[in-house]
Amino acid sequence: MNTENQNIEFKESWRDEYLKWICGFANAQGGKLYIGIDDSGTVCGVENAHRLSEDIPNKIVSLLGVVAEVNILQKEGKDYIEIVTLPSNVPISYRGKYYYRSGSTLQELNGTALTDFLFRKTHTTWDQHVVEEGTLDDIDSEAIDYFLGRAVAAKRLDESATKLTTLQTLQKLKLVNKDNKLTIAALLLFGKDIERWNLMSAFRIGRFQHTQDNLLIQDHIACPLIKMPETILWTLRNNYLVAPIHYEGLQRVEPLEIPEDALREMICNAIVHKNYSGPFIQMRVWDDRVELWNYGELPIDYTIEKLLQTHESFPRNPLIAQAFYLAGFIEQWGRGYEKIHDAFIREHLLQPTFEQVRGGILVTVQRERFVAIRSGKHIERMEENKLKQLIEGINEGINEGINEGINDEMQRKLALVIGTIHDYPGIKIPAIEQRTDIPKKTLERYMSLLKSWEIIEFRGAKKTGGYYIKTDREPIESKRIKDTE
């Protein structure tokens, strides 16, 4: 007999409360409940199996409103019962409560998790809600023009889209119903006054020092959602974060202390995935860190660990997400967190942390560059200088002509591979491939080069080992001299 899992549950005897498990299977992916089997999967049998096979289906129909297949099975002369439940297309409740099978556990759904579940089961979302009093006069035409310009520049809409009227644009984005009534998504994405339609739709930024009570400055940003990421980044650059100046040749460059593409991704995620029945999105800027919190729990069966890997995109507000995608702000493939990770690796900064707290998601980013500038020191962490030397070693090797044909793009990707191995000692090739987005065959070639330069090494058994930065390698210059002797 199989062990318990997402779709299988064992019970030694029948109790009516086990209808909760059947309810949970119906609301999830379906499953099988076995009566007369203990937790280890051993058949212990049940008495009156034939009577139960008649009573249980009636209780399932009368209390859950679903039909399940109930079978009497036998093993080693012992009868046990199999109850097969198919997934339901509509939400199923037991005595007014909703249950959901997640992994090998049963969850009672409440709050935002229940709301999201009901929306999903009824194939509707919060942002599809029609606002009867909303009219085209409430739409900001400049926000529409801004969106169309971004979408065409991102090559996600054709140039002809710039000739669409406001109503035609909203129709194209499915932001009106069949009677051309505006959805809440239309009024938040392009509305002149978004707080009229949702008081909690604004974005708040505060600069704190020492304690939560010590608020130095704050901004309350309430503009059309489609323009909000750009407005937030402008506000952060001018009022909250620093942009250290350096020169690339004769060009003056002022990048933000936090990788801007990663910061934009975090902000867009917060806007797209926010549960708009809850508090404002809040960004707290401290001396040593930035905290971004948005209200809204993860979808059922999702964890922080799953989010940080390649996963299916499951936006809470798909109409808002679609507009952000077409504008070129986000992807549709669940790669947002990987992009954030890669941006920090490229700049050799500590990775942000993600937590589920206070009914939402909290992202914490360390302000390493600000702390370094304020203290008058360079950013230094354990092995940071060594990592820089390794990358410089590659540059040296290229410049000395050891590896002809290596261009700047390949050099950048080699550094990305080194940074990934540095941040994740013991990592395997599939994980490096996932985090760097370098095709497997290309990555294997790069790994071979890095091993030949004695920059990385594989440690441990073939199945359980992984790659590490080689700590006792010779400088590339020394190796070059040996090779030419």
Summary of the structure (lengths in Angstrom):
residues: 485
radius of gyration: 28.2
end to end distance: 66.8
largest distance: 89.5
contacts: 1447
relative contact order: 0.07
helix: 42%
strand: 20%
